[in-house]
Amino acid sequence: MRLALQRRALRRRAPRRLVVRRSPRDPLRALVRFGPLMFQATLGRGGISVFKREGDGATPRAAMAVLGGFRRGYRPGQRSTALPSPVEFDRAGLRDGWCDAPDHAAYNRPVRLPFPASCERLVREDRLYDAVLVLDWNVSRRARGLGSAIFLHVAREGYRPTEGCVALEPRDLKVLLGFIRRGDIVQVL
């Protein structure tokens, strides 16, 4: 009985907010706050935009729910350990991609490679997609051309800008993954 009550309480929890606020010193950098946690992050090369479009490199100014996540299945020399996270992670394999072709029926959806339209490969040579949270930007209700594949992922060296995603240092992302869950909101201001 007690366990059932705890499960119901967990299901009813209100989503928490992870706030991404543009840095006052650099329009392509941000401060990320989740409760008492604070991290530095990088934004898209187009800065933050309320008029997000496919290919503009902007991070959308929006409140986006965490839909789920994926992680790289295996990297040579990497220990295979589970990510400490309440979010369920799918494993991204060599045949996994994400469609970014606005005219295709699979626009802003995961796809299997090879794929006949433009898409992004989810297993990359760099470490950027080793662990990814998929954000609900133009996913639940899609509109052609409003942008695809807005993720929370690992940052490039030196916090170089992304193509529109929010990116954190690997150690910061790992800490965050221990707390964030599906349905929490990523609020970009």
C-alpha positions in Angstrom: 0.0 0.0 0.0 2.7 2.5 1.0 4.7 1.7 -2.2 1.6 2.3 -4.3 1.1 5.7 -2.7 4.8 6.7 -3.3 4.5 5.7 -7.0 1.3 7.8 -7.4 3.0 10.8 -5.7 6.0 10.5 -8.1 3.6 10.5 -11.1 1.9 13.6 -9.9 5.0 15.7 -9.3 5.0 18.9 -11.1 7.8 19.4 -13.7 10.8 21.2 -12.4 12.6 23.9 -14.4 16.1 24.0 -15.7 16.7 27.7 -16.5 19.1 28.6 -19.3 19.9 32.3 -19.1 22.2 34.1 -21.7 25.5 35.2 -20.2 25.8 39.0 -19.9 29.4 38.7 -21.2 28.9 36.5 -24.3 25.6 36.1 -26.3 26.7 32.5 -27.3 27.2 31.4 -23.7 24.8 30.7 -20.9 24.3 30.0 -17.2 22.2 27.0 -16.4 20.4 26.7 -13.1 18.6 23.6 -11.9 17.6 24.1 -8.2 20.8 24.8 -6.3 23.0 23.6 -9.2 24.6 26.1 -11.5 26.7 25.4 -14.6 28.1 27.2 -17.6 26.9 26.2 -21.1 27.2 27.1 -24.7 24.3 28.0 -27.0 23.8 28.0 -30.8 25.9 30.0 -33.2 22.9 32.1 -33.9 22.4 33.1 -30.2 18.9 32.9 -28.7 15.9 33.5 -31.0 12.1 33.7 -30.7 11.9 33.1 -34.5 13.8 29.7 -34.7 14.1 28.3 -38.2 15.8 25.2 -39.6 19.5 25.8 -40.2 19.7 29.2 -38.5 21.9 27.9 -35.7 19.8 29.6 -33.1 18.8 28.2 -29.7 15.0 28.7 -29.4 13.7 31.0 -26.6 11.2 28.5 -25.3 10.0 26.2 -22.5 10.8 22.7 -23.7 10.0 19.5 -21.9 12.6 16.7 -21.6 11.2 13.9 -23.7 13.9 11.3 -23.2 17.4 10.7 -24.1 19.9 8.6 -25.9 23.6 7.7 -25.4 26.3 6.4 -27.5 26.2 2.6 -27.3 30.0 2.0 -27.1 33.2 3.9 -27.6 36.5 1.9 -27.8 38.3 2.2 -24.4 35.1 3.4 -22.7 33.8 1.6 -19.7 30.2 0.5 -20.2 28.5 2.0 -17.2 24.9 3.0 -16.9 24.2 6.7 -16.7 23.0 7.7 -13.2 19.7 9.3 -14.4 16.0 9.1 -13.8 15.6 9.6 -17.6 15.5 6.3 -19.6 18.2 6.4 -22.3 18.1 4.6 -25.6 21.4 3.4 -27.1 22.3 5.2 -30.3 23.9 2.8 -32.8 25.7 3.4 -36.1 22.4 3.2 -38.0 20.6 5.9 -35.9 20.0 9.4 -37.2 17.7 12.4 -36.8 15.8 13.8 -39.8 16.3 17.5 -40.5 14.7 17.7 -43.9 11.6 19.9 -43.5 9.8 18.4 -46.5 10.2 14.8 -45.4 7.4 13.0 -43.4 10.0 12.0 -40.8 11.1 15.6 -40.1 12.4 16.1 -36.6 12.1 12.4 -35.8 14.7 9.6 -35.2 15.4 7.6 -38.3 17.5 4.6 -39.4 20.5 5.1 -41.6 21.0 5.0 -44.5 18.2 7.5 -45.0 17.0 9.1 -48.3 16.7 12.7 -46.9 18.9 15.0 -45.0 19.6 13.8 -41.4 22.1 14.0 -38.6 24.1 11.0 -37.5 23.6 10.3 -33.8 26.9 8.4 -33.3 29.6 10.9 -33.9 33.4 10.8 -34.0 33.6 13.5 -31.3 32.0 13.0 -27.9 29.2 15.6 -28.3 26.4 13.0 -28.4 27.8 10.5 -25.8 24.8 11.5 -23.6 21.9 13.6 -24.9 18.6 14.8 -23.6 15.9 15.3 -26.3 14.0 18.5 -25.8 10.4 19.1 -27.1 11.2 21.7 -29.6 8.9 21.1 -32.6 8.6 17.4 -31.7 5.2 16.9 -30.1 3.5 19.3 -32.6 5.7 19.6 -35.6 5.7 22.5 -38.1 7.9 22.2 -41.1 11.0 24.4 -41.1 10.8 25.6 -37.4 13.9 23.7 -36.5 14.9 20.2 -35.5 17.1 18.2 -33.1 17.3 20.6 -30.1 19.2 18.7 -27.6 21.0 19.1 -24.3 24.4 17.5 -24.9 28.2 17.6 -24.3 29.9 20.9 -25.2 32.8 21.2 -27.6 36.3 22.2 -26.3 36.4 25.8 -25.3 32.6 26.1 -25.3 32.4 26.6 -29.0 28.8 27.3 -30.2 26.4 24.5 -31.2 24.0 24.3 -34.1 21.2 25.4 -31.8 21.4 23.1 -28.8 22.4 23.8 -25.2 25.7 22.1 -24.3 27.5 21.5 -21.0 30.9 20.2 -20.0 30.8 16.4 -19.6 31.2 16.4 -15.9 28.4 19.0 -15.5 26.1 17.1 -17.8 26.8 13.9 -15.8 25.8 15.7 -12.5 22.7 17.1 -14.1 21.6 13.7 -15.4 21.5 12.4 -11.8 18.6 14.8 -11.1 16.7 15.7 -14.2 13.8 13.5 -15.3 11.4 13.1 -18.2 8.8 16.0 -18.2 11.1 18.5 -16.5 11.2 21.8 -18.4 14.3 23.4 -20.0 13.4 27.1 -20.1 15.7 29.2 -22.4 15.4 32.9 -21.5 
